[in-house]
Amino acid sequence: MSSVGKVFKLIEAVVVHQGTGQPFAKIVARTGIPKASAHRLLKELVDLEILTFDAETSRYRGSLKLARLGSEVMMNFNLRDYAHPFIMALHKESGHVAHLGIRNGKVGVYVDKCESRDFGIKLFSEIGKDFPLHCTAMGKVLLAHATPAEIEEILAGPLEAMTPNTITDPGKFREQLSLIRGRGYAIDRQEITRGLMCAAAPVIGIGGDVIGALSCTFPSYLESDRGIEREIEMVLRHSRKISGTLASGANGEDRSGRTDYGSAALGKSVEERKSWF
């Protein structure tokens, strides 16, 4: 591995555990980089103010400088510019929190978010923050359209149980990904946060590839009170509008070359769709 590769591997190993920080021994264990090289590179990263080192706890963390650099990338990411009006429209129409996310390797990243100040449940979904792929609606959409090798790489590691509803069995998870590809949307049924559900649909680029996901988050009691068909329909409709805008650059007519995503769901009755989840 080149020195540049080692540097990025060290940064990733630290930032993934930003909340707790990482001691030197765990960084070495996670990266496999020899101790002498790791110590030298970590010192340089601290000197450059990319990482910080707490002498009292002997733990490394990502610095605010690194956060600023990441923020600049996220703020200037074109997908967010194209999609933002539709995210706002979904939020306004649904009254729920709306998100846009992309996949970055083994995690998803929040690109945009619209929410009301008086939303009753606090969501830890700041723009630029990552989220797990296996227990979120957007993550499952993004993973469903990844390559087989990328899917198996995620399934090879443990699927952490965030709540009792999290799917942790690889076989069952493969079945769900296949279902998501067929119906055109995913549901998170309190799989990452108790009391919350989420519906997500893919955002498709000009070449027909899934480049992002749009989601709508809402209280789980809505399902028993009146059902969640309204939320599914809105997410599907607005995600297709984003895809159309990306393809046409104009009025949102879908010219992405992939009209199948979501068509199965939009063309089915309420009762038929209920049998899918």
Residue pairs with C-beta under 8 A, 6 or more apart in sequence:
1 9
1 33
3 41
6 31
6 33
6 37
6 38
6 41
7 41
7 45
9 31
9 33
10 27
10 31
10 33
10 38
10 41
10 42
10 45
11 45
11 50
11 51
11 62
11 66
13 22
13 26
13 27
13 30
13 31
14 21
14 22
14 27
14 51
14 60
14 61
14 62
15 61
15 62
15 66
17 26
18 61
18 62
20 59
21 54
21 57
21 59
21 60
21 61
22 30
22 59
22 60
22 61
23 57
23 58
23 59
23 60
24 35
24 38
24 39
24 42
24 58
24 60
27 38
27 42
27 60
28 34
28 35
28 38
31 38
33 41
42 51
42 53
42 60
45 51
46 52
46 53
46 60
49 63
49 65
50 62
50 63
50 65
50 66
51 60
51 61
51 62
51 63
51 66
52 60
52 61
52 62
52 63
53 59
53 60
54 60
54 61
67 128
70 128
71 128
74 80
74 109
74 111
74 127
74 128
77 111
79 100
79 102
79 111
79 203
79 211
79 212
79 246
80 100
80 111
80 112
82 242
82 245
82 246
83 100
83 111
83 112
83 203
83 212
83 214
83 242
83 245
84 100
84 112
86 214
86 238
86 241
86 242
86 245
86 252
87 98
87 99
87 100
87 112
87 113
87 114
87 214
87 238
88 98
88 114
89 238
90 98
90 114
90 214
90 216
90 234
90 235
90 238
91 97
91 98
91 114
91 115
91 116
93 234
93 238
94 216
94 218
94 230
94 231
94 234
95 116
96 216
96 217
96 218
96 231
97 113
97 114
97 115
97 116
97 119
97 123
97 125
97 216
97 217
97 218
98 113
98 114
98 115
98 214
98 215
98 216
98 217
99 110
99 112
99 113
99 125
99 138
99 214
99 215
99 216
99 217
100 110
100 111
100 112
100 113
100 203
100 212
100 213
100 214
100 215
101 108
101 109
101 110
101 111
101 131
101 138
101 139
101 142
101 200
101 212
101 213
101 215
102 108
102 109
102 111
102 142
102 211
102 212
102 213
103 109
103 133
103 139
103 142
103 143
103 146
104 130
106 133
106 153
106 154
106 157
107 130
107 131
107 132
107 133
108 130
108 131
108 132
108 133
108 136
108 138
108 139
108 142
108 213
109 128
109 129
109 130
109 131
110 125
110 126
110 127
110 128
110 129
110 130
110 131
111 127
111 212
112 127
113 125
113 126
113 127
115 123
120 219
121 193
121 195
121 196
121 219
123 193
123 196
123 217
125 131
131 138
131 139
131 192
132 139
132 160
132 162
132 192
133 139
133 140
133 142
133 143
133 154
134 140
134 143
134 154
134 159
134 160
134 166
134 167
134 173
135 159
135 160
135 162
135 163
135 166
135 167
135 188
135 191
135 192
136 188
136 191
136 192
136 198
136 200
136 215
137 185
137 186
137 187
137 188
137 198
137 199
137 200
137 213
137 215
138 186
138 198
138 200
138 213
138 214
138 215
139 213
140 176
140 177
140 180
140 186
140 188
140 200
141 180
141 185
141 186
141 200
141 201
141 202
141 210
141 213
142 202
142 210
142 212
142 213
143 150
143 151
143 154
143 177
144 177
144 178
144 180
144 181
144 186
145 181
145 202
145 209
145 210
146 154
151 174
151 177
155 170
155 173
155 174
158 168
159 166
159 167
159 168
159 169
159 170
159 173
160 166
160 168
161 168
162 191
162 192
162 193
163 190
163 191
163 192
163 193
163 194
165 189
165 190
165 191
166 191
166 192
167 173
167 176
167 191
176 186
179 276
180 186
182 264
183 264
183 265
183 273
183 276
184 201
184 202
184 236
184 260
184 261
184 262
184 263
184 264
184 265
184 266
185 199
185 200
185 201
185 232
185 235
185 236
185 262
185 265
186 199
186 200
186 201
187 197
187 198
187 199
187 228
187 232
187 277
188 196
188 197
188 198
188 199
188 200
189 197
189 220
189 277
190 196
190 197
190 220
195 219
195 220
196 217
196 218
196 219
196 220
197 217
197 218
197 219
197 220
197 222
197 223
197 228
198 215
198 216
198 217
198 218
199 215
199 216
199 228
199 231
199 232
199 235
200 213
200 214
200 215
200 216
200 235
201 213
201 214
201 215
201 235
201 236
201 239
201 240
201 261
201 262
202 210
202 212
202 213
202 214
202 239
202 243
202 261
202 262
203 210
203 211
203 212
203 213
203 214
203 239
203 242
203 243
203 246
204 210
204 211
204 243
204 246
204 247
204 256
204 258
204 261
205 211
205 243
205 246
205 247
205 256
206 246
206 247
206 256
206 257
207 257
208 256
208 257
208 258
210 261
211 246
212 242
213 239
214 235
214 238
214 239
214 242
215 235
216 231
216 234
216 235
218 228
218 231
222 228
222 231
227 270
227 274
229 270
229 273
229 274
232 265
232 273
233 266
236 262
236 265
236 266
237 266
239 261
239 262
240 254
240 261
240 262
241 252
241 254
242 252
243 254
243 256
243 258
243 261
244 251
244 252
244 253
244 254
244 255
244 256
245 251
245 252
246 256
247 254
247 255
247 256
247 257
248 255
265 273
